[in-house]
Amino acid sequence: MNNQNVELHKALQFIENIDALKDTYRKCLVMSGQREESTAEHSFSLAMAVLCLNQFSNQKVDVIKTLKMALFHDLAEALLGDTFHYDKNTEPQTMSEADALKELLSPILDTELAEEIYGLWDEFENGEGPEAVFLRGLDRFLPMLHNFKTKGHSWVKYGITKEMALKKNSHIEQSSDAIWKFTREMLDESHTKGWIL
């Protein structure tokens, strides 16, 4: 097998590794309310939200960099599964997200793409730079929008209070004043309608 074929097979193995995101389900429903959302769908929606909402970022962002970050930010879930936002830091994991990502990247480990994926994932995790700050806010906003559109499905199911939602997602304000204002209004309306405690 020549070098190009070897590289192609490695790239295809990486694509196969991350295909598991299509079968990794989250706690919130798709907006139609028909079923749970997969991590792959969430990453796609987050990338589209970057395109649609970047004008509302509190800081100017590099849209292409932010799009890539959106596509890369949850890749480790292909091995680890999704952790419900309100359970983070309470459920022990068999391996760290960094180690899971390195394992997924192993077929392409010595490439510029692997280096870029890991670097942008790390930047997102640490909330460094305007792109990470904006994207972390959007990443928390979208599940709340899904809950609002599905009459508080996972809020009700898991006993989430309005105060918990505000506290756990307050970093949206650093991301976008406009989206934070909308989030607070959405939570107020949801509380009034009994969709969140």
N, C-alpha and C positions, 0 to 999 in steps of 0.2 A: 504494500500500500504506500503510495507516495505521500509526501508531507502534507499536501493540500487535502487529500482524503482523510488523513489522520486528524487534521484540524477541523474538518467538517464533522467528523464523527464525534469529536469532543464537544463542539457547539451543539450538535443535536442531542447529546446526552444531557447537557445543561438544560436545554429546552424541555426535555422529558422530565428532568428533576423538578422543575418549577411548575409543570402541568398539574401537580398535586394541589396547587392553589385553587383549581376549579372545583375540587371536592372538599375543600376546607371551608366549613360553614361558620358564620358569625351568629351572634345572638339576635341581631335585629333583622327584620324582614325587609324584602325589597319593597319599594313604595306602593306597589299594587296590593301588598299584604298577602300574596299567594304562597310565599315560601321564604325560608331564610336566605340571606345574601351570602355568596361565597366571597372569599378573600380576593379572588381574581376579579370578581365584579366590583368589589369595593375599590381595588387599585385602579381599575378603568374609570370608575365614577370620580375618584379623587383626581385623576389626571384631567378629566374633562372639566372638573370644577376649577382646576388651576387655570385652564383656558378661559372659562367663563367669568371667574371672579377675581383674577389677579389685579384688576383695576381698583379693588377695594382693600388691597394690602396697605398696611400702615407705612411700609417701606417699599421702595422700588425693588422688584425682584427680576432675576433673569428667568424668563418663562421656560426656556428649553431646559435649563438646569433643574428647575422646580418640577417640570414634567417627568424628567428622568428620576428624580428623587421620589415622586409619587409612585412610579412604577416599581421602584426598588424597595421601598420602605418596609414592606411586609413579606419579602421573599422568604425569610426564615420560617414563616408559618407553614410553608410546604412540608417541613419536618416537625415543627412544634405544635401545629394547630393554633387556633385563635385563643387568646386570653381575653375574657370579658374585661372591659376597661375598669369596671368597679372592683374587679378581683385582682388587678395587677399588684404585684409585690406580696400577695397572700398565698398564691398557689406555687408550690415548688415545681421547677422544671427539671427535666432530665439532663438538659444541656442548655448552655447560654444561647441567646440569639446570635451572638457573634460566632460561636462555634458551629451553630446550625447553618449560618450563612456560608461560612468557609467550607463546610461539607458540601453544600449545594453547588458552590462555585468550583469545587475540586476538578471537574473536567476541563475547565478553562482557566485554572488558577494562575497560570503564567502569562495571561493576556492583559492588555490595557483595559479591556472591558471589565474584567474581574476587579481590577484595581479601582476603576471608576465606580462600579457598583458598591464595593465595600466602603470606599471613601464617602460617597454620598449617603449611604446608609448610616455610617458613623456620624456624619455631620447632622443628619436628621435626629438620630438618637440623642445627641448632645445638645440639640437646639441651637447650633452655632450658625450664625449668618442669617440674613433676611429671608432667604428661601426656606430654610428649616423652620424659622419662627412662623412664617406664613403657612407653610404646609402643615405644621403641627396643629395650628388652629383649625384649618380646614378638615384635617383628619378627625378631630373631635366634633366639629360641627355637623358633618354629614350623618353620622349615626343618630344625632339628635333630630335632624330633619326627617330621617326615616321613621323615628319613633313618633314624631309629630304627625306624619302622614298616615301612620298605622294606629292612631289613637293610643299611643303610649305602650305599644305591645311589650317591649322588653322592660320598660320602666315599671309597668304594672306587674309583670311576671316575676321580676326580681326585687320588688319592693323599693325601688329607687325614689328618693324624695327630691323635691325641687332644690332644697339646700345642698344635697349631695351633688346634684348635677351642676349647680353653679360653682361649687367649690372644686370639683374634679375637673372642670372644663374652663376655669377662669382664665387660662392662658390664651384663650381665643381673643381676649381683649388686646393682648400684645400683638396678635396677628392682624386684626382688623377691627377698628372701632365700629364700622357699619355692621359687620357680621355679628359682633358681640351684642350690639343693640337689638338686632333681629332675634338673636338667641334668647335674650332675656324676655322679649315680648312673647316669643314662642313658648317659653317655659311658663310665663304668667298665664297665657291662654290655656295651656295644657293642665295647669294646676286648677284653674277655674272649672274646666270640663271633667276633672277627675282622672286625667290620663297620667298624672304623676302625683305622688303623695305630697 
